[in-house]
């Protein structure tokens, strides 16, 4: 089956935060060099 609409929305939001397309307002992402 396919992911439901809520799961897809959460996934897209998380990916946007990880890639810097959305602001990380909770400081979830740590840049590792």
N, CA, C and O atoms as CSV, one atom per row, in Angstrom:
chain,resi,resn,atom,element,x,y,z
A,1,UNK,N,N,0.809,-1.188,0.000
A,1,UNK,CA,C,0.000,0.000,0.000
A,1,UNK,C,C,0.852,1.252,0.000
A,1,UNK,O,O,2.081,1.191,0.041
A,2,UNK,N,N,0.199,2.345,-0.045
A,2,UNK,CA,C,0.865,3.645,-0.034
A,2,UNK,C,C,0.703,4.309,1.328
A,2,UNK,O,O,-0.202,3.980,2.096
A,3,UNK,N,N,1.593,5.245,1.607
A,3,UNK,CA,C,1.501,6.003,2.852
A,3,UNK,C,C,0.267,6.902,2.811
A,3,UNK,O,O,-0.117,7.406,1.756
A,4,UNK,N,N,-0.342,7.091,3.975
A,4,UNK,CA,C,-1.515,7.954,4.067
A,4,UNK,C,C,-1.131,9.423,3.990
A,4,UNK,O,O,0.052,9.761,4.037
A,5,UNK,N,N,-2.120,10.294,3.871
A,5,UNK,CA,C,-1.857,11.721,3.687
A,5,UNK,C,C,-1.134,12.370,4.869
A,5,UNK,O,O,-0.315,13.266,4.666
A,6,UNK,N,N,-1.418,11.940,6.085
A,6,UNK,CA,C,-0.750,12.525,7.252
A,6,UNK,C,C,0.719,12.115,7.271
A,6,UNK,O,O,1.591,12.941,7.541
A,7,UNK,N,N,0.993,10.854,6.987
A,7,UNK,CA,C,2.368,10.361,6.946
A,7,UNK,C,C,3.171,11.084,5.869
A,7,UNK,O,O,4.318,11.467,6.099
A,8,UNK,N,N,2.578,11.269,4.710
A,8,UNK,CA,C,3.257,11.965,3.612
A,8,UNK,C,C,3.551,13.412,4.003
A,8,UNK,O,O,4.630,13.925,3.706
A,9,UNK,N,N,2.609,14.067,4.660
A,9,UNK,CA,C,2.803,15.455,5.079
A,9,UNK,C,C,3.941,15.564,6.098
A,9,UNK,O,O,4.775,16.465,6.005
A,10,UNK,N,N,3.975,14.652,7.065
A,10,UNK,CA,C,5.049,14.653,8.058
A,10,UNK,C,C,6.404,14.396,7.409
A,10,UNK,O,O,7.391,15.060,7.726
A,11,UNK,N,N,6.440,13.435,6.507
A,11,UNK,CA,C,7.677,13.096,5.799
A,11,UNK,C,C,8.197,14.296,5.010
A,11,UNK,O,O,9.384,14.617,5.068
A,12,UNK,N,N,7.311,14.949,4.279
A,12,UNK,CA,C,7.712,16.101,3.469
A,12,UNK,C,C,8.217,17.251,4.339
A,12,UNK,O,O,9.180,17.926,3.977
A,13,UNK,N,N,7.579,17.473,5.473
A,13,UNK,CA,C,7.999,18.537,6.384
A,13,UNK,C,C,9.376,18.230,6.961
A,13,UNK,O,O,10.236,19.108,7.019
A,14,UNK,N,N,9.588,16.992,7.386
A,14,UNK,CA,C,10.877,16.596,7.944
A,14,UNK,C,C,11.989,16.743,6.917
A,14,UNK,O,O,13.062,17.260,7.229
A,15,UNK,N,N,11.740,16.294,5.702
A,15,UNK,CA,C,12.749,16.410,4.643
A,15,UNK,C,C,13.066,17.875,4.347
A,15,UNK,O,O,14.223,18.228,4.117
A,16,UNK,N,N,12.045,18.721,4.354
A,16,UNK,CA,C,12.260,20.149,4.101
A,16,UNK,C,C,13.136,20.765,5.187
A,16,UNK,O,O,13.989,21.601,4.890
A,17,UNK,N,N,12.935,20.364,6.437
A,17,UNK,CA,C,13.768,20.862,7.532
A,17,UNK,C,C,15.198,20.350,7.374
A,17,UNK,O,O,16.156,21.103,7.547
A,18,UNK,N,N,15.337,19.061,7.044
A,18,UNK,CA,C,16.670,18.470,6.893
A,18,UNK,C,C,17.459,19.121,5.765
A,18,UNK,O,O,18.676,19.277,5.872
A,19,UNK,N,N,16.792,19.498,4.699
A,19,UNK,CA,C,17.471,20.080,3.545
A,19,UNK,C,C,17.542,21.604,3.591
A,19,UNK,O,O,18.050,22.229,2.661
A,20,UNK,N,N,17.032,22.207,4.675
A,20,UNK,CA,C,17.129,23.652,4.831
A,20,UNK,C,C,16.080,24.443,4.076
A,20,UNK,O,O,16.179,25.667,3.978
A,21,UNK,N,N,15.075,23.762,3.540
A,21,UNK,CA,C,14.007,24.459,2.824
A,21,UNK,C,C,12.974,25.059,3.770
A,21,UNK,O,O,12.245,25.977,3.395
A,22,UNK,N,N,12.909,24.545,4.991
A,22,UNK,CA,C,12.011,25.052,6.031
A,22,UNK,C,C,12.871,25.416,7.240
A,22,UNK,O,O,13.899,24.780,7.468
A,23,UNK,N,N,12.477,26.420,8.017
A,23,UNK,CA,C,13.264,26.778,9.196
A,23,UNK,C,C,13.203,25.685,10.264
A,23,UNK,O,O,12.170,25.043,10.453
A,24,UNK,N,N,14.309,25.489,10.950
A,24,UNK,CA,C,14.397,24.519,12.046
A,24,UNK,C,C,14.151,25.273,13.346
A,24,UNK,O,O,15.099,25.618,14.051
A,25,UNK,N,N,12.900,25.528,13.666
A,25,UNK,CA,C,12.551,26.374,14.810
A,25,UNK,C,C,12.812,25.710,16.158
A,25,UNK,O,O,12.821,26.392,17.183
A,26,UNK,N,N,13.026,24.390,16.178
A,26,UNK,CA,C,13.264,23.670,17.435
A,26,UNK,C,C,14.700,23.171,17.559
A,26,UNK,O,O,15.018,22.416,18.478
A,27,UNK,N,N,15.570,23.588,16.636
A,27,UNK,CA,C,16.979,23.172,16.641
A,27,UNK,C,C,17.134,21.656,16.646
A,27,UNK,O,O,17.938,21.114,17.405
A,28,UNK,N,N,16.365,20.971,15.799
A,28,UNK,CA,C,16.431,19.515,15.690
A,28,UNK,C,C,17.649,19.062,14.904
A,28,UNK,O,O,18.198,17.990,15.161
A,29,UNK,N,N,18.076,19.885,13.937
A,29,UNK,CA,C,19.129,19.470,13.021
A,29,UNK,C,C,20.470,20.020,13.497
A,29,UNK,O,O,20.605,21.211,13.777
A,30,UNK,N,N,21.455,19.133,13.584
A,30,UNK,CA,C,22.813,19.523,13.928
A,30,UNK,C,C,23.693,19.260,12.724
A,30,UNK,O,O,23.718,18.148,12.196
A,31,UNK,N,N,24.415,20.279,12.290
A,31,UNK,CA,C,25.301,20.124,11.140
A,31,UNK,C,C,26.592,19.465,11.602
A,31,UNK,O,O,27.243,19.938,12.533
A,32,UNK,N,N,26.954,18.380,10.949
A,32,UNK,CA,C,28.175,17.643,11.269
A,32,UNK,C,C,29.140,17.818,10.112
A,32,UNK,O,O,28.801,17.560,8.957
A,33,UNK,N,N,30.336,18.256,10.433
A,33,UNK,CA,C,31.337,18.466,9.384
A,33,UNK,C,C,32.389,17.382,9.422
A,33,UNK,O,O,33.316,17.392,8.611
